[in-house]
Amino acid sequence: MGVDRLISLIRDIPDFPEPGVVFKDITPVLGDGKALTFLLDALAEPHKSSGVTKVAGIEARGFTLATPVADRLNAGFIPVRKPGKLPHETMREEYTLEYGTDALEVHMDSVVDGEKVLLVDDVIATGGTAAAAVRLLRAVGADIVGFAVFIELAFLGGVEKLDGVPLHALVRYD
């Protein structure tokens, strides 16, 4: 098993969610046990000696990857959610989309000041959501040691919005 096998399982869905966009569908990877195990191990491996105590996952596909990565790192999990989904006191970060705004929230007590956090998601594209998650986690006291993703759509320049957070992407589309 290797990255080439993962790439072979990624399905291109043209014109989704809108005309002109080619969506990278990772569900075939998630549905293949050996591929999924390889993917999760590969996301966790570079961070095993970084002292990570929490792994944050961005709703919703980020949850699918971040929780088992947290398990592999013997770390806790922080859900980064859309507004109104978390039951306790939250902090919110709004961000701009192509046509409007959105927001993310985390529990105020999700980290202890200076705690080392790894951020995980399936894809980084334009970087708006990732940048909002970085700002939000820092606002509650996280020391973000990295951002691990399955796929980087490098041609969209999202890594430039990460404010110095190192990116680890398994697959990169230029």
C-alpha positions in Angstrom: 0.0 0.0 0.0 1.2 3.5 -0.8 0.1 7.0 -1.8 -0.3 5.9 -5.4 -3.0 3.4 -4.3 -4.8 6.2 -2.4 -4.6 8.4 -5.5 -6.0 5.7 -7.7 -9.1 5.5 -5.3 -9.8 9.2 -5.4 -12.8 9.8 -7.7 -13.2 13.0 -9.7 -16.8 14.3 -9.7 -17.2 17.0 -12.4 -19.5 20.0 -11.9 -20.0 19.3 -8.1 -21.0 21.2 -6.1 -21.3 23.7 -8.9 -20.5 23.9 -12.6 -16.8 24.1 -13.4 -15.6 22.5 -10.1 -14.1 19.0 -10.1 -14.7 17.6 -6.7 -12.2 15.1 -5.3 -14.3 12.4 -3.7 -12.4 10.4 -1.0 -15.2 8.1 -0.1 -13.7 5.2 -2.0 -10.5 5.6 0.1 -12.6 5.6 3.3 -14.5 2.5 2.1 -11.3 0.5 1.6 -10.0 -0.8 5.0 -6.3 -1.1 4.0 -6.3 2.3 2.2 -8.0 3.9 5.2 -5.5 2.4 7.6 -2.6 3.6 5.4 -4.1 7.1 5.1 -4.6 7.5 8.9 -1.1 6.2 9.7 0.5 8.5 7.1 -1.3 11.5 8.6 -0.3 10.7 12.1 3.3 9.5 11.6 5.1 12.9 11.1 3.6 14.2 14.3 4.3 11.2 16.6 7.2 13.0 18.4 5.8 16.6 18.3 4.2 16.4 21.7 0.6 16.7 20.3 -1.9 16.4 23.1 -5.0 17.3 21.0 -6.1 16.8 17.4 -8.7 19.2 16.1 -10.9 18.2 13.2 -12.9 20.5 11.0 -16.6 19.6 10.5 -17.5 17.4 8.8 -15.1 15.3 6.8 -12.3 16.4 9.1 -13.9 14.5 12.0 -13.6 11.3 10.0 -9.9 11.6 9.8 -9.0 13.6 13.0 -10.5 11.2 15.5 -8.6 8.1 14.5 -5.4 10.3 14.0 -5.9 11.4 17.6 -6.1 7.8 18.7 -2.9 7.0 17.0 -1.2 9.9 18.7 -2.7 9.1 22.2 -4.3 12.6 22.0 -7.7 14.0 22.7 -10.0 15.3 20.0 -11.4 18.8 19.5 -14.4 19.2 17.2 -14.3 22.4 15.2 -18.0 22.9 14.3 -20.5 25.0 12.5 -22.4 27.5 14.7 -24.9 26.2 17.2 -23.8 22.6 17.3 -21.7 22.6 20.5 -23.6 22.5 23.8 -21.2 24.3 26.1 -19.7 27.9 26.1 -18.1 28.5 22.7 -15.8 30.9 20.8 -16.7 31.8 17.3 -14.7 32.8 14.2 -16.3 34.2 11.1 -14.7 33.9 7.7 -15.5 35.0 4.2 -16.7 32.8 1.4 -16.9 33.6 -2.3 -20.5 34.7 -1.8 -21.1 35.5 1.9 -19.8 34.5 5.3 -19.7 31.4 7.5 -18.4 30.7 11.0 -16.8 28.0 13.1 -17.0 27.4 16.8 -15.1 25.4 19.5 -15.7 25.0 23.2 -13.9 27.7 25.2 -12.3 25.0 27.4 -11.2 22.7 24.6 -7.5 23.4 25.2 -5.2 24.5 28.1 -3.1 27.6 27.1 -0.1 26.5 25.1 -1.3 22.9 24.5 0.1 21.4 21.3 -2.7 20.9 18.8 -2.6 19.2 15.4 -5.3 20.4 13.0 -6.7 17.8 10.5 -9.0 18.0 7.5 -9.5 16.0 4.3 -8.7 18.8 1.9 -7.2 22.3 1.8 -8.4 24.3 -1.1 -8.7 28.2 -0.9 -7.7 28.0 2.8 -10.6 30.1 4.2 -12.0 27.5 6.5 -8.5 26.3 7.6 -7.4 29.9 8.3 -10.5 30.4 10.4 -9.9 27.2 12.3 -6.3 28.3 13.0 -7.4 31.7 14.3 -10.1 30.1 16.4 -7.8 27.5 18.0 -5.1 30.1 18.7 -7.8 32.3 20.3 -8.6 29.6 22.9 -4.9 29.1 23.6 -3.7 26.3 21.3 -0.1 26.1 20.0 -0.9 24.7 16.5 2.1 22.4 15.6 0.8 21.5 12.1 -2.1 21.1 9.7 -2.4 17.5 8.2 -4.6 17.0 5.2 -5.1 14.1 2.8 -5.3 16.4 -0.3 -3.9 19.9 -1.1 -5.4 21.7 -4.1 -2.2 23.7 -4.4 -3.3 25.7 -7.4 -5.9 27.5 -5.1 -3.1 28.8 -2.8 -4.8 27.9 0.5 -1.5 27.2 2.3 -0.7 30.9 2.1 -3.5 31.7 4.5 -2.3 29.3 7.3 -0.3 32.1 9.1 2.9 30.0 9.3 1.3 26.7 10.4 3.3 23.9 8.6 1.2 21.9 6.2 1.6 18.1 5.7 -0.4 16.9 2.7 -0.3 13.4 1.4 -1.5 14.2 -2.1 -0.9 17.5 -3.9 -2.7 18.7 -7.1 -0.7 21.6 -8.7 
